[in-house]
Amino acid sequence: MWRLYQFSLCPFSRAVRLGLAEKGVVFELVEVFPWERSEALTRVNPAAQTPALENGALVLADSAAILEYFDETVDRSPLIGASAVGRAEARRVSAWFRERFYAEVTAPLMRERMWKRVVARQMPDGRVIREAARAAEAHLQYAESLLLENRWLAGPTFSVADIHAAAQISVADYLAGIDWAGHPQARQWYQALKSRPAFRVILGERMEGIRPPAHYDDPDF
C-alpha cells in the first residue's frame, strides 16, 4: 500500500491527498513535521520536505510530479486535460498557485501564524500578514477572471489546477488570510470544492494550538 508522508497544514500534501482521492488510490497517512527532519521523512526524501509517497521500493516526491504520475498510471478521473491545449492550461494555472500564491500568501501566513506561534514561540509580524492579505485579494481577483467563462479554473472540467488552488487557498483560509467578500465566482467555485468528500475530510482536521475561522469548513459559508 502507498504511504503518504504529509503535514496537515502543508498545501502540497493537501493537493496530493485530493488528487489521490479523486483517482481512487488507497493510501496510508503518516503525519510528520518537516522542521523536525524526522528519520522516517528523510529516509524517503532526503530534502525532508512533504509530501513524499512510498510504496515498497518506489518513492515519489513533489506534489506536481506525484499527481502527474497517477494521472498517467490510473485511468479513472483524468486530471491534466484531454487536449494539448487543456493540459497546457491546467499546468499553467497549477504552477501559478503552487508557486506564486504559495510564495506571496501561503508561505508568509504559515511563517507568521503557524511557525512563529507553534515552533518559534515568537510574535507574528503584522506588516507581513497585511501584505499576504493584499496578495490573496489579488489572487482571488485573478481566479474570478478565470471563472467568468468556465466552471473550473482551467476550463470546463475539474483538473489539477483546481486541486492545487484549493490546497493553497484552504491553508491560507485556515490561517485567517482569506477575505471572501466581493468574490462571488471564486466563492461559488470553492463551495463546490468544499462539498467533495476528500476535501471534507481534510477540512475536518485541526492543528493543535491553532483554530481556524468559523467559516473554514462550512460549505455554505
Buried (B, 14 or more C-beta within 10 A) or exposed (E): EBBBBBBBBBBBBBBBBBBBBBBEBEBEEBEBBBEEEBEEBBEBBEEBBBBBBBEEEEBBBBBBEBBBBBBEEBEEBBBBBEEEEBBEBBBEBBBBBBEBBBEBBBBBBBBBBBBBBBEEEEEBEEEBBEBBBEBBBEBBEBBBEBBEEBBBBBBEBBBBBBBBBBBBBBBBBBBBBBEBEEBEBBBEBBBBBBEBEBBEEBBEBBBEEBEBBEEBBEBEB
